[in-house]
Amino acid sequence: MAGHSKWANIQHRKGRQDEKRSASFSKIAKEITVSAKMGGGDAAFNPRLRLAIDKAKGVNMPKDKIDNAIKKGTGELEGVDYIEVRYEGYGIGGAAVIVDCLTDNKTRTVADVRHAFNKYGGNLGTDGCVAFQFKHCGQLLFAPGTDEGALMDAAIEAGADDVLNNEDGSVEVITAPNDYMAVKEALAAAGFRAEYGGVTMKAENETPLAGDEAQRMQKLIDALESLDDVQEVYTSVMLDD
């Protein structure tokens, strides 16, 4: 699609996330704590914790902060009891939006999320209103120019679900959520290092936006991501590069 590059969109989003690295420590610590509480403190037997620790290392989070977050989850240190909440809604042009939160106060969180939607031209919807438009999966994105044939062979050998060739020349490897880390490590060992990756809610159909609409949608995404209780924002939007 002319003007709407998957590679450019992912790079843009990654760049904005990198700018917020210091603020992300507390959010990643929450995820580590909840992961350890739900599945135990040993990352070798807890895929969600392993992914959270990988994310923490990706933003250079200090080891003692990682260890303390795990101990809060396992009960070795006192910590806040967080609950997981998902909100769904619509952005500019009807773009689908999913907002995943960890909170100790649902009343505060839903008020903050609703305010962000309303202020920036979106609408908070009901449970399930857009989730069916997304696939829960692992996603690894490789730069244009990557040897597609060799990557596909390595990905299949590693247990990936699918390999997608985008029009802009980038290549996506799709995995089952719990297989993401294993596939990522196997591909790295084979010489393929992803430029971007994570377990995500991948939109089945994308909503292209350009100009003023694209700018308004970015403001909505930024407002949601800036909320302390918000962990991840997923959207179907494809912004004009």
C-alpha positions as CSV (number, residue, x, y, z in Angstrom):
1,M,0.0,0.0,0.0
2,A,1.6,3.2,-1.2
3,G,2.6,5.5,1.7
4,H,1.8,2.9,4.3
5,S,4.9,0.9,5.0
6,K,4.8,-1.8,7.6
7,W,8.6,-1.3,8.2
8,A,8.2,2.4,8.6
9,N,5.3,2.1,11.0
10,I,7.1,-0.5,13.2
11,Q,10.3,1.6,13.3
12,H,8.3,4.7,14.1
13,R,6.5,3.0,17.0
14,K,9.8,1.5,18.3
15,G,11.4,4.9,18.2
16,R,8.6,6.4,20.3
17,Q,8.9,3.6,22.8
18,D,12.6,4.0,23.0
19,E,12.1,7.7,23.9
20,K,10.0,6.6,26.9
21,R,12.5,4.0,28.2
22,S,12.9,5.4,31.7
23,A,9.2,5.7,32.2
24,S,8.8,2.1,31.1
25,F,10.7,0.7,34.1
26,S,7.7,0.8,36.4
27,K,5.4,-0.7,33.8
28,I,7.8,-3.6,33.1
29,A,8.3,-4.1,36.8
30,K,4.5,-4.5,37.2
31,E,4.5,-7.1,34.3
32,I,7.4,-9.0,35.9
33,T,5.6,-9.1,39.3
34,V,2.3,-10.3,37.9
35,S,4.0,-12.9,35.7
36,A,5.9,-14.2,38.7
37,K,2.8,-14.3,40.8
38,M,0.8,-16.2,38.2
39,G,3.5,-18.7,37.0
40,G,6.3,-18.7,39.5
41,G,9.6,-17.0,39.8
42,D,11.7,-19.3,37.5
43,A,11.7,-17.9,34.0
44,A,12.8,-21.3,32.6
45,F,9.3,-22.6,33.4
46,N,7.4,-19.4,33.0
47,P,7.2,-18.1,29.4
48,R,5.4,-14.9,30.4
49,L,8.1,-14.1,32.9
50,R,10.8,-14.9,30.5
51,L,9.3,-12.5,28.0
52,A,9.0,-9.8,30.6
53,I,12.6,-10.1,31.7
54,D,13.7,-10.0,28.0
55,K,11.7,-6.8,27.6
56,A,13.4,-5.4,30.8
57,K,16.8,-6.2,29.5
58,G,15.9,-4.5,26.2
59,V,15.5,-1.2,28.0
60,N,18.6,-1.8,30.2
61,M,16.6,-2.2,33.4
62,P,18.9,-2.8,36.3
63,K,19.2,-6.5,37.5
64,D,18.3,-5.6,41.1
65,K,15.0,-4.0,39.9
66,I,14.2,-7.1,37.9
67,D,15.0,-9.4,40.9
68,N,12.9,-7.2,43.3
69,A,10.0,-7.3,41.0
70,I,10.2,-11.1,40.8
71,K,10.4,-11.3,44.6
72,K,7.3,-9.1,44.9
73,G,5.4,-11.6,42.7
74,T,6.5,-14.6,44.6
75,G,5.8,-13.0,48.0
76,E,9.4,-12.7,49.1
77,L,9.0,-8.9,49.2
78,E,5.8,-7.0,50.0
79,G,4.1,-5.6,46.9
80,V,0.9,-4.2,45.4
81,D,-1.7,-6.7,44.3
82,Y,-2.3,-5.8,40.6
83,I,-5.2,-7.1,38.4
84,E,-5.3,-7.4,34.7
85,V,-7.9,-5.4,32.8
86,R,-8.5,-5.0,29.1
87,Y,-10.5,-2.1,27.5
88,E,-11.6,-2.0,23.9
89,G,-12.7,0.9,21.7
90,Y,-12.4,2.9,18.5
91,G,-10.0,5.5,17.4
92,I,-9.9,7.9,14.4
93,G,-11.6,6.6,11.3
94,G,-13.0,3.7,13.2
95,A,-9.6,2.1,13.9
96,A,-9.8,-0.7,16.4
97,V,-8.0,-0.2,19.7
98,I,-7.2,-2.6,22.6
99,V,-5.8,-1.2,25.9
100,D,-4.2,-3.7,28.3
101,C,-3.8,-2.5,31.9
102,L,-2.4,-3.6,35.2
103,T,-4.0,-1.8,38.1
104,D,-4.8,-1.7,41.8
105,N,-7.8,0.5,41.2
106,K,-10.2,-0.3,38.3
107,T,-12.4,2.7,38.9
108,R,-9.4,5.1,38.4
109,T,-8.1,3.2,35.4
110,V,-11.4,3.0,33.4
111,A,-12.0,6.8,34.1
112,D,-8.5,7.6,32.8
113,V,-8.9,5.4,29.7
114,R,-12.3,6.8,28.9
115,H,-11.1,10.4,29.4
116,A,-8.2,9.7,26.9
117,F,-10.5,8.3,24.3
118,N,-13.0,11.1,24.6
119,K,-10.4,13.9,24.6
120,Y,-8.7,12.7,21.5
121,G,-11.6,11.7,19.3
122,G,-12.1,8.1,20.1
123,N,-14.8,6.1,21.8
124,L,-14.5,3.5,24.6
125,G,-16.5,0.5,23.6
126,T,-17.8,-2.7,25.3
127,D,-15.9,-5.9,26.1
128,G,-15.3,-7.9,22.9
129,C,-16.2,-5.1,20.5
130,V,-12.9,-5.2,18.6
131,A,-10.9,-8.1,20.1
132,F,-12.1,-10.5,17.3
133,Q,-10.3,-8.3,14.8
134,F,-6.9,-9.2,16.4
135,K,-4.8,-12.4,16.7
136,H,-2.8,-13.1,19.9
137,C,0.6,-14.1,18.6
138,G,4.4,-13.6,18.7
139,Q,5.7,-11.3,16.0
140,L,9.3,-10.7,14.8
141,L,10.0,-8.1,12.1
142,F,13.1,-8.3,10.0
143,A,14.5,-5.4,7.8
144,P,14.0,-5.1,4.1
145,G,16.9,-6.9,2.4
146,T,16.8,-9.9,4.7
147,D,17.3,-13.3,2.9
148,E,13.7,-14.3,2.8
149,G,14.4,-17.9,1.7
150,A,17.0,-18.6,4.4
151,L,14.9,-16.9,7.1
152,M,11.8,-18.9,6.1
153,D,13.8,-22.2,6.4
154,A,15.2,-21.2,9.8
155,A,11.8,-20.0,11.0
156,I,10.0,-23.3,10.0
157,E,12.8,-25.3,11.6
158,A,12.4,-23.2,14.8
159,G,8.7,-23.9,15.0
160,A,7.2,-20.6,13.7
161,D,3.6,-20.6,12.6
162,D,4.0,-18.4,9.5
163,V,6.3,-16.1,7.6
164,L,4.9,-13.0,5.9
165,N,6.6,-11.0,3.1
166,N,5.4,-7.4,3.2
167,E,5.2,-5.1,0.2
168,D,7.9,-2.8,1.6
169,G,10.4,-5.8,1.6
170,S,10.3,-6.4,5.4
171,V,9.6,-9.9,6.6
172,E,7.5,-10.9,9.6
173,V,7.7,-14.2,11.5
174,I,4.6,-15.2,13.4
175,T,4.7,-17.6,16.3
176,A,2.4,-19.0,19.0
177,P,2.6,-16.7,22.0
178,N,4.4,-19.2,24.2
179,D,6.8,-20.1,21.4
180,Y,8.0,-16.5,20.8
181,M,11.1,-16.6,22.9
182,A,12.3,-20.0,21.7
183,V,11.8,-19.0,18.0
184,K,13.5,-15.6,18.6
185,E,16.5,-17.3,20.2
186,A,16.7,-20.0,17.5
187,L,16.6,-17.4,14.7
188,A,19.3,-15.3,16.5
189,A,21.5,-18.4,16.7
190,A,21.0,-18.9,13.0
191,G,22.2,-15.3,12.3
192,F,18.8,-13.6,12.1
193,R,18.3,-10.8,14.6
194,A,14.9,-9.2,14.6
195,E,14.7,-5.4,14.5
196,Y,11.5,-5.5,16.5
197,G,9.6,-8.3,18.3
198,G,7.2,-9.2,21.0
199,V,4.0,-11.0,21.9
200,T,1.2,-8.8,20.6
201,M,-2.4,-8.5,19.4
202,K,-1.9,-8.4,15.6
203,A,-4.7,-6.7,13.6
204,E,-6.1,-9.1,11.0
205,N,-7.1,-6.0,8.9
206,E,-5.3,-2.7,9.0
207,T,-6.9,0.8,8.9
208,P,-4.8,3.2,6.8
209,L,-4.8,6.9,8.0
210,A,-2.9,9.9,6.7
211,G,-2.5,13.6,7.3
212,D,-4.6,15.1,10.0
213,E,-6.3,11.8,10.9
214,A,-3.0,10.1,11.3
215,Q,-1.8,12.9,13.6
216,R,-5.0,12.8,15.7
217,M,-4.7,9.0,16.0
218,Q,-1.1,9.3,17.2
219,K,-2.2,11.7,19.9
220,L,-4.8,9.2,21.1
221,I,-2.2,6.4,21.2
222,D,0.3,8.6,23.0
223,A,-2.3,9.7,25.6
224,L,-3.3,6.1,26.3
225,E,0.3,4.9,26.6
226,S,1.2,7.7,29.0
227,L,-1.3,6.5,31.6
228,D,0.5,4.8,34.5
229,D,-1.9,1.8,34.5
230,V,-1.6,1.1,30.8
231,Q,0.8,-1.6,29.8
232,E,0.2,-2.0,26.0
233,V,-1.9,-0.3,23.3
234,Y,-2.7,-2.3,20.2
235,T,-4.4,-0.8,17.2
236,S,-5.4,-1.7,13.7
237,V,-4.1,1.7,12.4
238,M,-1.5,1.9,9.7
239,L,-0.1,5.5,9.7
240,D,1.1,7.2,6.5
241,D,4.9,7.3,6.5
